[in-house]
Amino acid sequence: MSFDDLIDRHGTFCSKWDMMEPIYGVPAQDGLAMWVADMDFRAPEHVLAKLREMTDHGVLGYVDYSKPYTDAIRWWMRNRHDWDVAPEAIFTTTGLVNGVGMCLDTYTKPGDGIVLFTPVYHAFAKVIRNAGRQVVECQMVNNDGRYEMDFAAYDAQMTGNERMVILCSPHNPGGRVWTQEELRAVADFAKRHDLLLVSDEIHHDLVYPGHTHIPMPNAAPDIVDRLLMLTAPSKTFNIAGLHTGQVIIPDPELRGRFAKRMAALSLAPNSTGQMATLTAYSPEGAEWVDGLLAYLDENRRLFESAISAIPGLRAMPLEATYLAWVDFSGTGMDRAEFTERVEQQARIAVNHGTSFGTGGENFLRFNLGTQRARIEDAIDRLNRAFGDLQ
Ligand SMILES: Cc1ncc(COP(=O)(O)O)c(C=O)c1O
């Protein structure tokens, strides 16, 4: 299998390609889907073989989460992230948006303030609002195409009604890999304002050379008593449809409360999610991820250099993730115009920056987790749609 192999996903009920026309009006027959954050690659062959073995066995009854599953998660965190996880700290949810919802539900009450560093992954605000909690937007500073945080400003914003802060690490969108000092500053902020800290590290495996992801408990060991870690194999191995993610809770008291909530909702194990996770978190999986990263690295180089050659467009240099964050403010066009050019002229479906909160207004997010030929096609289309700026 090569990452270059084109795979037609139309008609598989996939959100990315099959919902492009109903949502964006970008025609299915010649549109390019570069929105939803999954990749157009097959999962690793050894994972698919294991799932085939399951279906060949044929009995798809109830399962329990097993020691091999827990061991595989612990092995991955130790080997890839230098992080020791206690087996009893691991809970499995139906994904990480569900994990965020569970954390809100377990530890906060309606009306509480939940801090986000915006622009940030849009589902956080959606879940917070739907749960009747308040989104508190702390806007990041765009320092010459690189997001940074401004804690003096955020301190002044706090009212005392805030209960939780959600960090995206590495950050989506913009692709920052937070440094030790930055993570320390987030932890200190959480401490200063007595907030629980949710660290969503779903993109932790997709980090480019020259940057190192540091898990929050390693960066700030003293705050584990207020820390809720979110991780998943879904982005890394392109198995998001199996809806399996981990909420890892180092503190026993917080863990006890979460366990009760899980039991109250009767969240039950998913047999395919368990099998795929324990198979992916292995030396073979690690080798596959190394190959994937080299491929994505070339995609991002190609895309970033082509975008920066179009006057007025600027892609934030990605340190992690396959989600390119493109700033259109240099074109002088209003949002409706640059969006129309991308969607209707170039026929590319992308995520709108406004959905990521304050600071995202002049941006569109392009998913580069696809075959090189599609990246080249996207570049050609954008060159034509913005050709008058050359
Ligand atoms: C930061 C972040 N968290 C969570 C998710 C989605 O997680 P899940 O599919 O496990 O709900 C995404 C998907 O893009 C994401 O970027």
The ligand as a Tripos MOL2 file, in Angstrom:
@<TRIPOS>MOLECULE
LIG
   16    16     1     0     0
SMALL
NO_CHARGES

@<TRIPOS>ATOM
      1 C1         -8.5550   18.6490   19.0020 C.3       1 LIG1
      2 C2         -9.5580   17.6380   18.5810 C.ar      1 LIG1
      3 N1        -10.2180   16.9430   19.5160 N.ar      1 LIG1
      4 C3        -11.1350   16.0080   19.1840 C.ar      1 LIG1
      5 C4        -11.4110   15.7450   17.8600 C.ar      1 LIG1
      6 C5        -12.4330   14.7210   17.5030 C.3       1 LIG1
      7 O1        -12.3120   13.6220   18.2990 O.3       1 LIG1
      8 P1        -13.3170   12.3890   18.2390 P.3       1 LIG1
      9 O2        -13.5130   12.0270   16.8260 O.co2     1 LIG1
     10 O3        -12.5970   11.3570   19.0350 O.co2     1 LIG1
     11 O4        -14.5810   12.8350   18.9100 O.co2     1 LIG1
     12 C6        -10.7460   16.4480   16.8600 C.ar      1 LIG1
     13 C7        -11.0620   16.2020   15.4490 C.2       1 LIG1
     14 O5        -10.6940   16.9450   14.5840 O.2       1 LIG1
     15 C8         -9.7940   17.4200   17.2320 C.ar      1 LIG1
     16 O6         -9.1130   18.1140   16.3140 O.3       1 LIG1
@<TRIPOS>BOND
     1     1     2 1
     2     2     3 ar
     3     2    15 ar
     4     3     4 ar
     5     4     5 ar
     6     5     6 1
     7     5    12 ar
     8     6     7 1
     9     7     8 1
    10     8     9 2
    11     8    10 1
    12     8    11 1
    13    12    13 1
    14    12    15 ar
    15    13    14 2
    16    15    16 1
@<TRIPOS>SUBSTRUCTURE
     1 LIG1         1 GROUP 0 **** ****
